Amino acid sequence: MSPAGTSSGQLDATFAALADPTRRAILARLASGEASVTELARPFAMSQPAISKHLKVLERAGLVSRGKDAQRRPRRIESEALAAATGWLEAYRRLWEANIARLGAVLGELQAQRGGGERSRPRQQKKRKGQVR
């Protein structure tokens, strides 16, 4: 299980589906409301069967569902899989923020030890006889 309690397989499917820009664009369109395959295919330079393949990937990942409206089968976005991926990412964001905060504290202590946070000057090398600068 991941930090957010989602199975690894579900996260793999979600992130694999989100890896493709066409599928992300489909999700962006569905965020404004359900749409048919024909409506989803309209902005893309690809066939309806190609869009259908993308939709199947999104459906397997749980990001999209298929409705029934007489002859029309509109697709709609599903929030659960996105929420699980967001939760997983959020757990790691908190981890990294805590690490960065600790690093900032250590750097602050080091600067305080060096004299109030001033930058130390680089050491000047002694001139050797015959050396020109």
N, C-alpha and C positions, 0 to 999 in steps of 0.2 A: 504494500500500500504506500501511497505517496503521502507527503505531509498533510494534504487536505483531505485524505481519506478516499481518494478516487483510485480505481484500479489502474495499473500501468497500461494495460491494453486499451482502456478507454482513453487515457491521455494520449497514447500513441496515435490512435485513430483520429482524435481531435486535432492534434498538432499536424499530422500528415494531411488532413483535409485543409487546414488553414495555411499550409505551405504554398498552395497554388494561388496566384493572384486572381484567376478567373473565379475560383470558389469564394475567395474573400469578397470579390465584387458582387457575386450572387447573394452572399449573406448581407452585404450592405444594402442591396436592393430590397431583400426580404425584411430588413429591419423597418422599412416604411410600410409594410403590409404584404399580405399574401399575393402570389402571382402564379400564373400558369407557365408551363415550359415555353410556350410561344412568347409570352411577355418577357420571360427571363432571357431568351435567346436574342431578342431584338437588338440590344446594344452591342452584341458580339459578332465578330466575323467568323462564325462557326455554325454548323448545322444543329438542328434540334437534337439529333442523336448524340452529338458531342456534349451538348448541354445536359442531356439526360444522364450521361456517364458521370459528369461532375456532380449532378444531383444525387446519384446513387452513392457516391463517396461521402457526400454531406449527410445523407440519410443514415448510412452505416455508422458514421461517427456520432449520430444523435443530434446533429446540428440543425437538421431540417426534417419536417414531417410532411406527409402527403395527405391532403384532405379529400373529401368526396363531395362534389357539388354537381349533381346530375352527370353530364358528360365531361365536365371540367374537373380536373384533379389539381387544385391549386396547392402550391407548396407554401409552407410557413416556417419561420425561424423558430427554433426551440432553444430556450435559454439555459436549460439544465447543464448540458455539456460545456457550454461557454462559461457558466458559473464555476463548474468544477476546474476548468483550466485556469480561470482567473484566480481561484483559491490556491491552486498549486503554485502559480507564479507569485502570488502575494506572500506566501510563506517564505519563498526565497528572497523576495524583496526585503522583507523584515530582517532576515538573516544578514544580508549584505549591508543594510543600513546600520545594524548593530555593529558589524565588523568595521565599517567606516567610522562610526562614532568612537569606537575603541582606538582606532588608529589616530583619529584626531586628538584624543586625550593624550596618547603617548607622544605625539608630535608637540603638543602644547607643553608637556612636562619637559621634553628635551629643549625646547626653546627657552623655557623659564630657567633651566640649568645653565644655559649659555649666556645669560645676562639679560633677562627681561624681554626676550622675544626678538632682539635685534639679530639681523643676519650677521653671521661671522664673516669677516673679510678673508679672502684667500691669502694664504701665506705668501709673503714676498720672498723670492729666492735671493740668496746672497750673491752679490756679484763676484765672479771669479776674475782673477787677473787676466787681462786680455780679452774678456768677454764683452761684446758690444750688445747693447739693447736697443 
